[in-house]
Amino acid sequence: MTAPFSLRLDPALKSRLEEEARHQDRSASYVATKAIAQFLDAQDAKREAIEQAISDADAGVFVSASAVHRWMDGWDGGEPAPDPEADVKPAGR
């Protein structure tokens, strides 16, 4: 089920939306709905990543600068190295 929703767009953005809708052979409403859903999904993922990073930081678990530098040194060629593992942890962990 859908519900009506109204918003104001500046003319240039409205024109871009309508052009994209023509390219997709869809309605502008369909394209706008998909764009809003993708934006909200991306915001949710970003928020979750930030919350996880804050939780990790609060727990005192980090990747050291030296581990990051070793990882970055591997960018120069060959197969990319896997992401570095956390190597700084609170005592007793």
BAGU-380022 format. One record per residue: residue number from 1; residue in one letter; chain; x, y, z of N, C-alpha, C, CB in turn. Coordinates in steps of 0.001 Angstrom, whole numbers. Glycine has a CB too. Example, Ala and Ser with C-alpha at 12.3 -4.5 7.8 and 13.67 -1.06 7.14 Angstrom:
# residues 2
(1 A A (13190 -5690 7800) (12300 -4500 7800) (13200 -3300 7800) (11308 -4473 9046))
(2 S A (12850 -2250 7080) (13670 -1060 7140) (12900 30 7870) (14084 -598 5725))
//
This chain:
# residues 93
(1 M A (838 -1172 0) (0 0 0) (888 1241 0) (-956 -6 1212))
(2 T A (486 2242 -708) (1230 3494 -752) (387 4613 -158) (1647 3836 -2199))
(3 A A (1053 5693 185) (376 6870 728) (871 8089 -34) (633 7023 2269))
(4 P A (-5 9037 -311) (432 10230 -1031) (1422 11042 -194) (-777 11097 -1412))
(5 F A (2346 11675 -887) (3355 12512 -251) (3704 13613 -1233) (4626 11685 166))
(6 S A (3813 14813 -755) (4087 15951 -1627) (5364 16647 -1178) (2901 16941 -1629))
(7 L A (6165 17098 -2134) (7337 17883 -1797) (7631 18875 -2909) (8546 16977 -1547))
(8 R A (8365 19902 -2558) (8732 20925 -3531) (10152 20660 -4015) (8611 22352 -2919))
(9 L A (10329 20717 -5336) (11638 20544 -5948) (11976 21798 -6730) (11673 19293 -6864))
(10 D A (13256 22161 -6725) (13621 23273 -7591) (13514 22789 -9038) (15070 23805 -7266))
(11 P A (13302 23698 -9972) (13055 23296 -11363) (14154 22418 -11966) (12890 24518 -12210))
(12 A A (15407 22694 -11635) (16499 21900 -12211) (16446 20457 -11712) (17863 22531 -11865))
(13 L A (16182 20271 -10426) (16094 18917 -9877) (14883 18181 -10433) (16024 18963 -8346))
(14 K A (13775 18879 -10560) (12568 18275 -11132) (12830 17822 -12565) (11388 19272 -11094))
(15 S A (13539 18648 -13310) (13870 18300 -14692) (14756 17053 -14744) (14572 19480 -15388))
(16 R A (15736 16983 -13863) (16609 15803 -13816) (15821 14549 -13465) (17737 16010 -12799))
(17 L A (14909 14676 -12501) (14070 13547 -12099) (13224 13071 -13274) (13167 13935 -10912))
(18 E A (12607 13993 -13967) (11761 13630 -15107) (12580 13008 -16230) (11013 14857 -15627))
(19 E A (13788 13521 -16451) (14666 12959 -17485) (15057 11524 -17123) (15936 13836 -17663))
(20 E A (15407 11294 -15869) (15757 9938 -15438) (14558 9008 -15581) (16258 9942 -13979))
(21 A A (13383 9488 -15250) (12168 8683 -15391) (11956 8294 -16855) (10938 9455 -14855))
(22 R A (12188 9227 -17755) (12064 8907 -19193) (13080 7845 -19598) (12259 10180 -20055))
(23 H A (14317 7982 -19114) (15357 6996 -19441) (14972 5602 -18960) (16699 7408 -18821))
(24 Q A (14333 5532 -17812) (13947 4240 -17239) (12575 3772 -17709) (13960 4323 -15732))
(25 D A (11900 4606 -18465) (10528 4326 -18889) (9652 4037 -17666) (10494 3129 -19879))
(26 R A (9808 4887 -16666) (9054 4803 -15418) (8477 6168 -15097) (9945 4295 -14255))
(27 S A (7624 6212 -14108) (7086 7500 -13670) (8120 8207 -12789) (5741 7310 -12900))
(28 A A (8004 9521 -12728) (8876 10293 -11844) (8644 9873 -10395) (8628 11814 -12015))
(29 S A (7419 9553 -10059) (7096 9114 -8704) (7838 7818 -8363) (5576 8914 -8553))
(30 Y A (7885 6882 -9302) (8587 5619 -9091) (10075 5876 -8849) (8392 4679 -10303))
(31 V A (10681 6694 -9712) (12113 6983 -9590) (12400 7687 -8262) (12597 7853 -10778))
(32 A A (11560 8650 -7895) (11753 9366 -6634) (11612 8415 -5449) (10744 10524 -6510))
(33 T A (10641 7526 -5495) (10442 6566 -4409) (11659 5664 -4259) (9185 5720 -4659))
(34 K A (12176 5159 -5375) (13364 4300 -5329) (14570 5078 -4802) (13673 3725 -6730))
(35 A A (14731 6323 -5232) (15860 7143 -4779) (15775 7402 -3277) (15898 8479 -5544))
(36 I A (14591 7704 -2797) (14413 7944 -1362) (14711 6670 -575) (12975 8439 -1062))
(37 A A (14230 5531 -1050) (14483 4259 -361) (15984 3956 -317) (13725 3105 -1061))
(38 Q A (16685 4160 -1440) (18126 3912 -1470) (18861 4857 -523) (18668 4069 -2898))
(39 F A (18445 6121 -495) (19061 7091 402) (18871 6667 1858) (18468 8492 169))
(40 L A (17650 6299 2216) (17373 5902 3598) (18116 4625 3977) (15872 5708 3799))
(41 D A (18216 3667 3044) (18987 2447 3305) (20456 2787 3561) (18866 1461 2117))
(42 A A (21011 3694 2745) (22408 4105 2921) (22600 4816 4258) (22849 5022 1766))
(43 Q A (21648 5652 4638) (21735 6350 5922) (21678 5352 7074) (20599 7385 6056))
(44 D A (20803 4348 6969) (20715 3316 8005) (22043 2570 8142) (19580 2324 7681))
(45 A A (22632 2188 7004) (23901 1458 7026) (25008 2322 7629) (24291 1008 5602))
(46 K A (25027 3591 7261) (26033 4511 7805) (25855 4655 9315) (25937 5897 7118))
(47 R A (24623 4832 9747) (24340 4982 11179) (24766 3725 11946) (22833 5265 11409))
(48 E A (24464 2549 11404) (24851 1293 12057) (26371 1173 12151) (24272 88 11293))
(49 A A (27074 1560 11080) (28539 1499 11092) (29113 2450 12138) (29105 1838 9701))
(50 I A (28538 3634 12241) (29002 4606 13235) (28745 4077 14643) (28300 5973 13037))
(51 E A (27552 3536 14870) (27229 2998 16195) (28158 1845 16564) (25767 2528 16240))
(52 Q A (28489 990 15590) (29412 -116 15853) (30806 417 16158) (29462 -1083 14652))
(53 A A (31244 1427 15412) (32565 2014 15655) (32629 2658 17036) (32899 3052 14574))
(54 I A (31559 3325 17437) (31516 3929 18774) (31570 2841 19839) (30240 4793 18949))
(55 S A (30830 1766 19626) (30839 647 20572) (32237 38 20678) (29822 -431 20145))
(56 D A (32891 -156 19521) (34256 -691 19522) (35205 257 20249) (34746 -929 18080))
(57 A A (35057 1553 20000) (35923 2536 20659) (35679 2541 22161) (35688 3944 20080))
(58 D A (34422 2475 22556) (34101 2435 23985) (34691 1196 24654) (32582 2466 24190))
(59 A A (34796 108 23889) (35369 -1128 24425) (36893 -1081 24438) (34895 -2328 23609))
(60 G A (37473 -48 23812) (38922 97 23793) (39614 -795 22792) (39465 -176 25135))
(61 V A (38914 -1219 21749) (39477 -2098 20725) (39778 -1258 19482) (38497 -3280 20384))
(62 F A (41064 -1255 19069) (41478 -418 17948) (42470 -1154 17062) (42089 891 18451))
(63 V A (42663 -626 15862) (43740 -1061 14978) (44847 -30 15139) (43263 -1195 13460))
(64 S A (46050 -490 15443) (47166 434 15667) (47578 1105 14360) (48368 -308 16286))
(65 A A (48217 2248 14501) (48715 2972 13328) (49721 2121 12568) (49357 4312 13745))
(66 S A (50571 1393 13288) (51571 572 12598) (50907 -535 11783) (52554 -38 13609))
(67 A A (49835 -1123 12298) (49115 -2154 11534) (48471 -1550 10294) (48042 -2833 12410))
(68 V A (47924 -365 10435) (47321 311 9278) (48394 641 8252) (46580 1599 9713))
(69 H A (49561 1120 8704) (50636 1448 7762) (51134 203 7034) (51800 2124 8496))
(70 R A (51284 -914 7753) (51688 -2172 7086) (50658 -2561 6027) (51849 -3325 8127))
(71 W A (49399 -2424 6373) (48319 -2749 5440) (48384 -1834 4223) (46943 -2627 6131))
(72 M A (48583 -540 4458) (48644 415 3347) (49869 179 2475) (48654 1847 3879))
(73 D A (50980 -254 3066) (52181 -544 2282) (51912 -1632 1249) (53331 -967 3202))
(74 G A (50974 -2507 1534) (50630 -3578 607) (49798 -3123 -576) (49901 -4645 1332))
(75 W A (49382 -1865 -580) (48561 -1363 -1683) (49363 -1172 -2963) (47911 -54 -1292))
(76 D A (50687 -1160 -2865) (51519 -828 -4015) (51490 -1868 -5123) (52920 -633 -3572))
(77 G A (51106 -3074 -4849) (51069 -4056 -5916) (50551 -5392 -5430) (52438 -4224 -6518))
(78 G A (50276 -6247 -6389) (49818 -7583 -6048) (48406 -7603 -5511) (50736 -8193 -5050))
(79 E A (48128 -8673 -4818) (46802 -8860 -4230) (46612 -7916 -3053) (46604 -10321 -3783))
(80 P A (45438 -7302 -2946) (45200 -6459 -1776) (45186 -7301 -501) (43873 -5693 -1924))
(81 A A (45803 -6765 522) (45851 -7462 1809) (44489 -7379 2480) (46950 -6863 2727))
(82 P A (44163 -8363 3305) (42907 -8262 4061) (42991 -7091 5039) (42607 -9591 4823))
(83 D A (41848 -6585 5413) (41809 -5482 6373) (42561 -5883 7638) (40344 -5090 6709))
(84 P A (43263 -4927 8243) (43993 -5267 9468) (43042 -5593 10613) (44916 -4120 9872))
(85 E A (43490 -6489 11461) (42710 -6877 12638) (43022 -5919 13787) (43014 -8351 13051))
(86 A A (42065 -5775 14679) (42298 -4965 15877) (43440 -5584 16670) (41005 -4860 16751))
(87 D A (44439 -4761 16980) (45590 -5268 17732) (45855 -4454 18997) (46829 -5263 16852))
(88 V A (44984 -3514 19291) (45079 -2742 20531) (43806 -3027 21312) (45264 -1188 20257))
(89 K A (43975 -3697 22431) (42819 -4093 23238) (43106 -3760 24697) (42501 -5614 23066))
(90 P A (42069 -3552 25475) (42289 -3288 26899) (42974 -4476 27569) (40955 -2979 27602))
(91 A A (43670 -4205 28637) (44350 -5267 29388) (43345 -6339 29799) (45066 -4688 30639))
(92 G A (43778 -7569 29715) (42923 -8676 30118) (42048 -9225 29012) (42068 -8252 31237))
(93 R A (42182 -8723 27811) (41350 -9235 26704) (42165 -10042 25744) (40671 -8100 25960))
//
